[in-house]
Amino acid sequence: MSSASVGGSSSSKRPLVIALGVIGVVAIIVGILWFVGAAPSFLNIGSHVKHGGHDFRGGAAIVVGLGALVYAWFVNKKSR
């Protein structure tokens, strides 16, 4: 395997790593906002759950955010 092919593969995965990182950070921030009850109103549109749903949604958002960050880390580590 030549170094040119390795360099090309790492640069092609860079947008994926950046997108996963941004999604992960935003999901964690939204999860924290849901836990404290300060989520923006547009995130609650269509929500029929009035009480208790914020904890579940906040937890799910944090799990998704952490998953995205871990996957971005693995993709970045493999591309080096």
CNS distance restraints for C-alpha pairs under 8 A (distance, minus, plus):
assign (resid   1 and name CA) (resid   5 and name CA) 7.01 0.50 0.50
assign (resid   1 and name CA) (resid   6 and name CA) 7.68 0.50 0.50
assign (resid   2 and name CA) (resid   6 and name CA) 6.84 0.50 0.50
assign (resid   3 and name CA) (resid   7 and name CA) 6.13 0.50 0.50
assign (resid   4 and name CA) (resid   8 and name CA) 6.20 0.50 0.50
assign (resid   5 and name CA) (resid   9 and name CA) 6.27 0.50 0.50
assign (resid   6 and name CA) (resid  10 and name CA) 6.35 0.50 0.50
assign (resid   6 and name CA) (resid  79 and name CA) 7.54 0.50 0.50
assign (resid   6 and name CA) (resid  80 and name CA) 7.79 0.50 0.50
assign (resid   7 and name CA) (resid  11 and name CA) 6.38 0.50 0.50
assign (resid   8 and name CA) (resid  12 and name CA) 6.26 0.50 0.50
assign (resid   9 and name CA) (resid  13 and name CA) 6.44 0.50 0.50
assign (resid   9 and name CA) (resid  79 and name CA) 6.65 0.50 0.50
assign (resid  10 and name CA) (resid  14 and name CA) 6.45 0.50 0.50
assign (resid  10 and name CA) (resid  76 and name CA) 7.76 0.50 0.50
assign (resid  10 and name CA) (resid  79 and name CA) 4.68 0.50 0.50
assign (resid  10 and name CA) (resid  80 and name CA) 6.44 0.50 0.50
assign (resid  11 and name CA) (resid  15 and name CA) 7.98 0.50 0.50
assign (resid  13 and name CA) (resid  17 and name CA) 6.33 0.50 0.50
assign (resid  13 and name CA) (resid  75 and name CA) 7.44 0.50 0.50
assign (resid  13 and name CA) (resid  76 and name CA) 7.53 0.50 0.50
assign (resid  13 and name CA) (resid  79 and name CA) 7.26 0.50 0.50
assign (resid  14 and name CA) (resid  18 and name CA) 6.20 0.50 0.50
assign (resid  14 and name CA) (resid  76 and name CA) 7.53 0.50 0.50
assign (resid  15 and name CA) (resid  19 and name CA) 6.03 0.50 0.50
assign (resid  16 and name CA) (resid  20 and name CA) 6.06 0.50 0.50
assign (resid  16 and name CA) (resid  72 and name CA) 7.50 0.50 0.50
assign (resid  17 and name CA) (resid  21 and name CA) 6.05 0.50 0.50
assign (resid  17 and name CA) (resid  72 and name CA) 4.87 0.50 0.50
assign (resid  17 and name CA) (resid  73 and name CA) 7.48 0.50 0.50
assign (resid  17 and name CA) (resid  75 and name CA) 6.73 0.50 0.50
assign (resid  17 and name CA) (resid  76 and name CA) 6.40 0.50 0.50
assign (resid  18 and name CA) (resid  22 and name CA) 6.19 0.50 0.50
assign (resid  18 and name CA) (resid  72 and name CA) 7.69 0.50 0.50
assign (resid  19 and name CA) (resid  23 and name CA) 6.10 0.50 0.50
assign (resid  20 and name CA) (resid  24 and name CA) 5.94 0.50 0.50
assign (resid  20 and name CA) (resid  68 and name CA) 5.42 0.50 0.50
assign (resid  20 and name CA) (resid  69 and name CA) 6.31 0.50 0.50
assign (resid  20 and name CA) (resid  71 and name CA) 7.53 0.50 0.50
assign (resid  20 and name CA) (resid  72 and name CA) 5.57 0.50 0.50
assign (resid  21 and name CA) (resid  25 and name CA) 6.21 0.50 0.50
assign (resid  21 and name CA) (resid  68 and name CA) 6.69 0.50 0.50
assign (resid  21 and name CA) (resid  69 and name CA) 5.43 0.50 0.50
assign (resid  21 and name CA) (resid  72 and name CA) 6.22 0.50 0.50
assign (resid  22 and name CA) (resid  26 and name CA) 6.10 0.50 0.50
assign (resid  23 and name CA) (resid  27 and name CA) 5.97 0.50 0.50
assign (resid  23 and name CA) (resid  65 and name CA) 6.67 0.50 0.50
assign (resid  23 and name CA) (resid  68 and name CA) 6.86 0.50 0.50
assign (resid  24 and name CA) (resid  28 and name CA) 6.22 0.50 0.50
assign (resid  24 and name CA) (resid  64 and name CA) 7.00 0.50 0.50
assign (resid  24 and name CA) (resid  65 and name CA) 3.74 0.50 0.50
assign (resid  24 and name CA) (resid  66 and name CA) 6.07 0.50 0.50
assign (resid  24 and name CA) (resid  67 and name CA) 7.33 0.50 0.50
assign (resid  24 and name CA) (resid  68 and name CA) 4.98 0.50 0.50
assign (resid  24 and name CA) (resid  69 and name CA) 5.24 0.50 0.50
assign (resid  25 and name CA) (resid  29 and name CA) 6.24 0.50 0.50
assign (resid  25 and name CA) (resid  65 and name CA) 6.20 0.50 0.50
assign (resid  25 and name CA) (resid  69 and name CA) 7.64 0.50 0.50
assign (resid  26 and name CA) (resid  30 and name CA) 6.12 0.50 0.50
assign (resid  26 and name CA) (resid  65 and name CA) 7.27 0.50 0.50
assign (resid  27 and name CA) (resid  31 and name CA) 6.02 0.50 0.50
assign (resid  27 and name CA) (resid  61 and name CA) 5.26 0.50 0.50
assign (resid  27 and name CA) (resid  62 and name CA) 6.07 0.50 0.50
assign (resid  27 and name CA) (resid  64 and name CA) 6.75 0.50 0.50
assign (resid  27 and name CA) (resid  65 and name CA) 4.73 0.50 0.50
assign (resid  28 and name CA) (resid  32 and name CA) 6.22 0.50 0.50
assign (resid  28 and name CA) (resid  61 and name CA) 6.14 0.50 0.50
assign (resid  28 and name CA) (resid  62 and name CA) 4.62 0.50 0.50
assign (resid  28 and name CA) (resid  63 and name CA) 7.89 0.50 0.50
assign (resid  28 and name CA) (resid  64 and name CA) 7.88 0.50 0.50
assign (resid  28 and name CA) (resid  65 and name CA) 5.13 0.50 0.50
assign (resid  28 and name CA) (resid  66 and name CA) 7.24 0.50 0.50
assign (resid  29 and name CA) (resid  33 and name CA) 6.24 0.50 0.50
assign (resid  29 and name CA) (resid  62 and name CA) 7.89 0.50 0.50
assign (resid  30 and name CA) (resid  34 and name CA) 6.17 0.50 0.50
assign (resid  30 and name CA) (resid  39 and name CA) 6.83 0.50 0.50
assign (resid  30 and name CA) (resid  58 and name CA) 7.16 0.50 0.50
assign (resid  30 and name CA) (resid  61 and name CA) 6.77 0.50 0.50
assign (resid  30 and name CA) (resid  62 and name CA) 7.87 0.50 0.50
assign (resid  31 and name CA) (resid  35 and name CA) 6.30 0.50 0.50
assign (resid  31 and name CA) (resid  57 and name CA) 6.96 0.50 0.50
assign (resid  31 and name CA) (resid  58 and name CA) 3.90 0.50 0.50
assign (resid  31 and name CA) (resid  59 and name CA) 6.30 0.50 0.50
assign (resid  31 and name CA) (resid  60 and name CA) 7.35 0.50 0.50
assign (resid  31 and name CA) (resid  61 and name CA) 4.80 0.50 0.50
assign (resid  31 and name CA) (resid  62 and name CA) 5.14 0.50 0.50
assign (resid  32 and name CA) (resid  36 and name CA) 6.44 0.50 0.50
assign (resid  32 and name CA) (resid  58 and name CA) 6.28 0.50 0.50
assign (resid  32 and name CA) (resid  62 and name CA) 7.47 0.50 0.50
assign (resid  33 and name CA) (resid  37 and name CA) 6.07 0.50 0.50
assign (resid  33 and name CA) (resid  38 and name CA) 5.02 0.50 0.50
assign (resid  33 and name CA) (resid  39 and name CA) 4.91 0.50 0.50
assign (resid  33 and name CA) (resid  58 and name CA) 7.44 0.50 0.50
assign (resid  34 and name CA) (resid  38 and name CA) 5.99 0.50 0.50
assign (resid  34 and name CA) (resid  39 and name CA) 5.00 0.50 0.50
assign (resid  34 and name CA) (resid  54 and name CA) 5.44 0.50 0.50
assign (resid  34 and name CA) (resid  55 and name CA) 6.96 0.50 0.50
assign (resid  34 and name CA) (resid  57 and name CA) 6.89 0.50 0.50
assign (resid  34 and name CA) (resid  58 and name CA) 4.91 0.50 0.50
assign (resid  35 and name CA) (resid  54 and name CA) 6.11 0.50 0.50
assign (resid  35 and name CA) (resid  55 and name CA) 5.65 0.50 0.50
assign (resid  35 and name CA) (resid  58 and name CA) 5.38 0.50 0.50
assign (resid  35 and name CA) (resid  59 and name CA) 7.85 0.50 0.50
assign (resid  37 and name CA) (resid  54 and name CA) 7.03 0.50 0.50
assign (resid  39 and name CA) (resid  43 and name CA) 6.73 0.50 0.50
assign (resid  39 and name CA) (resid  44 and name CA) 7.75 0.50 0.50
assign (resid  40 and name CA) (resid  44 and name CA) 7.36 0.50 0.50
assign (resid  41 and name CA) (resid  45 and name CA) 6.80 0.50 0.50
assign (resid  49 and name CA) (resid  53 and name CA) 5.63 0.50 0.50
assign (resid  52 and name CA) (resid  56 and name CA) 7.20 0.50 0.50
assign (resid  53 and name CA) (resid  57 and name CA) 6.11 0.50 0.50
assign (resid  54 and name CA) (resid  58 and name CA) 5.79 0.50 0.50
assign (resid  55 and name CA) (resid  59 and name CA) 6.03 0.50 0.50
assign (resid  56 and name CA) (resid  60 and name CA) 6.08 0.50 0.50
assign (resid  57 and name CA) (resid  61 and name CA) 6.04 0.50 0.50
assign (resid  58 and name CA) (resid  62 and name CA) 6.23 0.50 0.50
assign (resid  59 and name CA) (resid  63 and name CA) 6.18 0.50 0.50
assign (resid  60 and name CA) (resid  64 and name CA) 6.13 0.50 0.50
assign (resid  61 and name CA) (resid  65 and name CA) 6.04 0.50 0.50
assign (resid  62 and name CA) (resid  66 and name CA) 6.08 0.50 0.50
assign (resid  63 and name CA) (resid  67 and name CA) 6.03 0.50 0.50
assign (resid  64 and name CA) (resid  68 and name CA) 6.13 0.50 0.50
assign (resid  65 and name CA) (resid  69 and name CA) 6.27 0.50 0.50
assign (resid  66 and name CA) (resid  70 and name CA) 6.10 0.50 0.50
assign (resid  67 and name CA) (resid  71 and name CA) 6.09 0.50 0.50
assign (resid  68 and name CA) (resid  72 and name CA) 6.07 0.50 0.50
assign (resid  69 and name CA) (resid  73 and name CA) 6.16 0.50 0.50
assign (resid  70 and name CA) (resid  74 and name CA) 6.30 0.50 0.50
assign (resid  71 and name CA) (resid  75 and name CA) 6.15 0.50 0.50
assign (resid  72 and name CA) (resid  76 and name CA) 6.05 0.50 0.50
assign (resid  73 and name CA) (resid  77 and name CA) 6.01 0.50 0.50
assign (resid  74 and name CA) (resid  78 and name CA) 6.11 0.50 0.50
assign (resid  75 and name CA) (resid  79 and name CA) 6.26 0.50 0.50
assign (resid  76 and name CA) (resid  80 and name CA) 6.72 0.50 0.50
